[in-house]
Amino acid sequence: MQNKNQVIGYVFNSDGFYERKHYFEGTAKNMATFIMQHQFNAITITDTADTLICTSVPGGFIDKCVDQNFLIKELQPAIIPLQIGEMEIEPLVFEIEEYDYMQVHQ
């Protein structure tokens, strides 16, 4: 059974390719953790219909976030302590990891 709040995380290499889709629960904490675990890559997080939630640039900084209310009230408070080293980046458990080997133009 699929989680209603499930999201998909994409990690892009320097050529603009991603290897797999990372499915996980779409909480602000999990999204912040995913971004920081892959902080040296560009990241895109979407819902399961591939509707954009947010993107980040190398360095672990949020580039775009569709829902500004979510960004300000939930995502920034979750990611800033990780960015400044106040909190440790804990391992994120993925519900599914699907290999795709597709190119996505950013």
C-alpha positions, 0 to 999 in steps of 0.5 A, a space after each residue: 500500500 502506497 503512503 499518501 504522503 509519499 514523495 520522490 527524491 531525485 539526485 542529479 549528477 553533474 551531467 544532469 542525469 539521475 540513477 534512481 527514484 528515492 521514495 520516502 515519507 514527505 515530511 519537512 524533516 525527511 525532505 531536509 535530510 534528503 537534501 543534506 544527505 545529497 548536498 553536493 548534488 542538485 536535488 528535486 523532490 516531487 509528489 508521486 504524480 511528479 508535481 514539483 515540491 522543491 529543488 536544491 542546488 549543490 551546497 544543500 541550499 533550497 532553490 525553488 519551493 512551490 509552496 512558500 508557506 511550507 518553505 517558511 513554516 516547515 522546510 526552512 526550520 527543518 533544514 537550517 539546523 542541519 546546514 549550520 551543524 546544530 543537528 546531525 544528519 540522520 540516515 533516511 530510510 527509503 520506502 522504495 528505490 527504483 532505478 530509472 537511468 533517465 535524463 531529466 533536463 533542469 
